[in-house]
Amino acid sequence: MNIEREIKTLQQEVETIKTRNQRVEADKAWETSLTRNIFIAVVTFILAYVLMLLITESQPLGKALVGSILYLLSTQTYGILKKWWLKKRKI
């Protein structure tokens, strides 16, 4: 009976780990998703544009757009840089 209890406990632990792994995988997918990156870029653009209007900066549209575009470029090149770095380290 002791072995059966241990097996049941191990099965429960495995299920807990599987559930956690699914949650972690979903979080990772969200962190690297294009939807998230575009949302952040759009919000950044809007906030930067409004701020520049408030401080009467010249050419607020273009200046706000530059920051958002650079953010998108940096997030899209991250995967390429990571692959290169891992290959270089032979991991």
C-alpha positions in Angstrom: 0.0 0.0 0.0 2.9 2.3 0.7 4.1 1.9 -2.9 0.6 2.7 -4.3 0.5 5.9 -2.2 4.0 6.9 -3.5 2.9 6.2 -7.1 -0.2 8.3 -6.7 1.9 11.1 -5.1 4.4 10.9 -8.0 1.5 11.0 -10.6 0.1 14.1 -8.9 3.5 15.8 -8.9 4.0 14.9 -12.6 0.5 16.4 -13.4 1.4 19.6 -11.4 4.7 19.9 -13.4 2.8 19.4 -16.7 0.3 22.1 -15.8 3.1 24.5 -14.8 5.0 23.7 -18.1 1.9 24.5 -20.1 1.5 27.8 -18.3 5.2 28.7 -18.8 5.0 27.8 -22.5 2.0 30.0 -22.9 3.7 32.9 -21.1 6.8 32.5 -23.3 4.6 32.4 -26.4 3.0 35.7 -25.3 6.4 37.3 -24.5 7.6 36.6 -28.0 4.4 37.2 -29.9 4.0 39.7 -32.7 0.7 40.8 -31.2 2.3 41.8 -27.9 5.2 43.6 -29.7 2.8 45.5 -32.0 0.6 46.5 -29.0 3.6 47.8 -27.1 4.8 49.7 -30.1 1.4 51.3 -30.7 1.0 52.3 -27.1 4.5 53.7 -27.0 3.8 55.7 -30.2 0.6 57.1 -28.8 2.1 58.1 -25.5 5.3 59.6 -27.1 3.1 61.5 -29.6 0.8 62.9 -26.9 3.8 63.9 -24.8 5.5 65.7 -27.7 2.3 67.5 -28.4 2.1 68.6 -24.8 5.6 70.0 -24.8 5.1 71.5 -28.3 8.0 69.5 -29.8 8.5 70.0 -33.6 7.5 67.1 -35.8 5.9 65.0 -33.0 4.5 62.4 -35.4 7.8 61.5 -37.0 9.7 61.5 -33.7 7.2 59.3 -32.0 7.2 57.0 -34.9 11.0 56.5 -34.8 10.9 55.2 -31.3 8.1 52.7 -32.0 9.8 51.5 -35.2 13.1 51.0 -33.4 11.4 49.0 -30.7 9.8 46.7 -33.3 13.1 46.2 -35.0 14.9 45.4 -31.8 12.3 42.8 -30.8 12.3 41.2 -34.2 16.1 40.9 -34.4 16.4 39.5 -30.9 15.7 35.9 -32.1 18.4 36.1 -34.7 20.9 37.5 -32.3 20.0 34.7 -29.7 20.5 32.0 -32.3 23.8 33.4 -33.4 25.0 33.7 -29.8 23.9 30.2 -28.9 25.6 28.8 -32.0 28.8 30.7 -31.2 28.7 29.2 -27.6 27.8 25.8 -29.1 24.9 25.3 -26.7 
